[in-house]
Amino acid sequence: MISWLDRIPAIRFATTSGLAARSIAAAMMLAQSGWAVAFLPTAERDVLVAIYNATGGPSWTNHTGWLGKPRTECGWYGVQCDAASDHVIRLTLSSNNLTGSLPATISGLPSLIQFSVDHNQLTGPLSTFSDLPVLSILDIEYNQLTGPVPDLTGLPALGYVYADHNQLSALAPLSGMSSLKHFSARFNALSGTIPDMSALPSLQYFLVSDNSLTGTLPSLSNLSSLVAIWVHNNALVGTLPLVPFPDNLSGGDSTLCPNRFDVRNDPAWDFATGTTPWWMVCDTLFDNGFEP
């Protein structure tokens, strides 16, 4: 007579060979039932390890679980994986005493939705964030990052960029980001001009005040979703563009001055800035050292 044990050889073997064989039996039963056993790819673990090693991981405020055995990565502090635990989708290490420079391997997390390393002591230039097709939130504010804002073109899901309070030196092209709603790079060392923004149909907030930007403010005509724009305390010149059409700027929420704009009465900008006329404070001394 054939027992039920004879029908599952691995389980029969487990009765004599202990825990290891029982694990084999469990895996066989999962496979037979159609379940898939997924684990984080080695390449994604390598990216996490590189970030840990490059940013002073042992001195982080919280590094619970980090550098644990393979298949534990989704339990590491600040790491969130998808439901199947086969890809990292969020890395949130805000206010965690990260130091040093970020490695150039972050694009090796292709399913990443959120990358937040704000309020740390990170230094050096930023690497590219290309090859992150679903990245939605990039938060790098309140660090000591240098170099230009990284090229973010071609990231169709990117909705929020927070880069305030760093030492970033220039803006990158602003195109190919059809989902971008919020872009903020206040209190940096930005110089040069503001790039064309006509390909940002979803943009609601554009905040680049307190820098050293020059040139003119580009056309806003295609930015019908724009709610507020902050460009004060720069060295912008020329004729102020017309408000977007249709105009959804919130009353009193935009700031244009001090700058060196040409004086031109515009009731729409009076409303948007909450100042009549909007240029009234443009003839004051610039906080960043420029004079009109």
N, C-alpha and C positions, 0 to 999 in steps of 0.2 A: 504493500500500500504506500502511495506517494504522499508524503506530508506536505503542508503548505510551505514548510521551510525549503523543501526540495525545489519548489517552483521559483524561488528567489535565491540563487546561489550566493550572492554577496551577503544576504542576511544570514543564511546558514553558516557561512564562513565567520560571521561576526560572533556567533555564539562561542566560537573557540579562539578567535584572534583579537577580541577586545574592541576598544573604541575606534581605532583607525578603520577597521573593516565596517563598523556601523556607519561611519561617515561615507564610505564608498556606497553602501546600500542606500543611504538617504539621497545621494546625488543621482543614483540610478533611478530611484523612484520618481524624483523630480523630473528627470529627463523623459521618463515614460509617460508622465502626466502632462507633458507639454510645457512645463515651467522652464524658464531660462534663468540661469545663474549668471548675473552680470557683475563685473567688477570694474573699478576705475582703470582706464588704460594706463600703462606704465608711463607713457609720455606725459600724461596730465599729472601724475604723481611727481614726475621729475620737475615740472614747472613749479609746483608747490614747494618742493624741497629747495629749488633754486631761489625762490623768493625768501624763504626762511633763512637760508645761509647768507644771502646778500644783504639782509636788512636786520642783522643782529638778533636772530630768532631766540637764542637762549636768554636775551635780556628783555624780551617782550613782556609787557605787563601780564599778558595771559597767553601762554603757548600750550595749553592743555591738549594733549594727544599728538601734537606735532612730532613728526619723524617716527611715529608708531609703525607697527608692522604693515605690510601691504594689506589692502582691503579694510583698513581702518580710517582712510583719509576723509571719508564723509563725516566722521565724528570729530575731526580736528577743529579746534576753536576757530570760528569765523568762516568755515568752509560749509557750503550747502550744496548738495548734489540733487540731481533730478530724482524722480520717484523710483527709478530703477537702480539708482546709485552707480550709474555707469558714466556720468559726466558731471563736472563741476559747473554749477550755474550761478553761484554767487560767492564772492570773496570779500568779506567785510572785516577789515582790521583797523577800524577807526580808533583813534586815541589809544593806541596800544604800544607806544614807544618804539616804533619802527625807525631805524636809522640806516645810513648808507644809501645806496642807489638801487633802484628797481632793476632787475635783470631784463635782458632783451628777449625774454621767452614768453611773455604773457600771452602773445597771440597763439600759443600752444594750448589754450583753453577755448576751443572753438564754440562751446555752448554757453560761454560766460554771458550772463545778463547784467550783472552788477559787479563793479570793481570799486571798492571804497577803501582808501587808505588815508583819509583826511585826518587832520590834527595829529600828525606825527612829526618826525624830524628828518624826513627824507631829503636827500640832496642830489645834485647832479642832473643831467638832462634826462628827459623821458624817452623811452623807446617807442616804437610804433605800436599802434593798437589795431593794425590791419588784421585781416583774417578773423575778425570777431563779428560775424554777420548778425548776431542777435544781441550784441551789447546795447543796453538801454540806459544805464546809469554809470557815469564816470565821475568819481568824487575824489579829487586830489588836493583839495584846498587846505590851507594852513600847514604848509610844509616849507622847505627851503629849496624847492626845485628850480632849476635854471634851464637856459636854452629856450628854444621856441616851443610854443604850444604844439604838440605832436599833430601830424597830419591825420585828420579824422574823416577825410573824404571817403565816400564809398561805404559808410556804415549806416545802412538804411533804417536800422532800428534804434539808433542813438537818439534819445530824447532829452537827456539832462547831462550837462557838463558843468561841474563846479571846480574852478581852478583858482579861486580867490586867494590872496595872501600867500604868494610865492615870490620868486624872483624871475619869472618867465620873461623872455626878451622880445618875442614877436608872435603875432597871430598867424596861424596857418590858413590856407584857403578854406572857405566855408561853403562847401558845395557837396552834393551827393548825400545830404542828410535830410531827407524829406520828412523825418519824424521829429527833428530837433525842436523842442519847445523852450528850453532854458539854456542859455549860454552865459556863464559868468566868469570873468577873469579880472576882477577888481584888485587894486592894490598889488600890482606886479611892477615889472620894469619894462612894460611893453613899449616898443618904439615902432616907427614905420607907420603904414597906413592901415585902415580898416578895410578888409577885403570885401569884394562884392557879396551881397547877401540875397540876391534876387532868387536864388534857388532854395530858399528856406521857407516854404509855404506854411509850416506849422509853428514858426517861431513866435513865442509870446513874450519872452523876456531876454533882452540883450544888454548885459551889464559889463562895461569895460571902463568904468570910471577910475580915476586916481592912477593914471599911468602917464606915459609921455608920447602918446599917439599923435601923429601929424597928418597933414593932408585934409581932404574933405570927408564929410560924412556921406557914404554912398547912398544911392537911391533906396527909398523904403517902399516904393510903389507897389511891390508884389507882396508885402508883408501884412496882409489883411488880418492876420491873427495877432499882430503885435499889441501887447498890453502896456508895456513900459520899456523905455530905453534910457540907460544911464551912460552918459559919455562925459560927464563933468570932470574938471581937473585934468585936462589933457591940453594939447596945443593944436586943436583942430581949427581949420580956417575955411574961408569961402562961404558960399551961399548955402544956407540950411535947406535940405530937401523938403519937399512937401510931405505932409503926413500921409500914411498909407491910405489907399482907397479900396474898399470901404475902411473907414477909420474906427478902430476899436481901442485906441489908446485911452487908458483910464485917467480920469481927471486928477491932476496933481501928482501923478506917480512917476513922471519922467523928469530927468535932470539933464540940462544941456550946458550949463555954465558953471564955472569959468571956462571959456574957450575963446577963440579969436574969430568967431563967425561974423559974417557981414550982418549989419543991422538991417532987418526987414520985418515990418509988422506982419504978424500972422496970428489971427485969433485962435486957430486950431492948436498952434503950439502954446499959446497963452493958456488954453484949457488944459493941455496935456501936462504942462509944467506947474500949473497952479500959480503962475507969476505973470503979471501984466505990466509992461510987455515982457515976453519971455527972455529977452536979451538984457534985462535990467541989471543983472549981476555979472554980465560977461565983461564988464570993464573994471573988475576988481583984480588985484594981484592974484596970480595963480599959486595955489598951495604947493605945487610941485616945483616952483622956482621960476616959471615962465612969466613974462609980462605981456600984456596985450599990445 
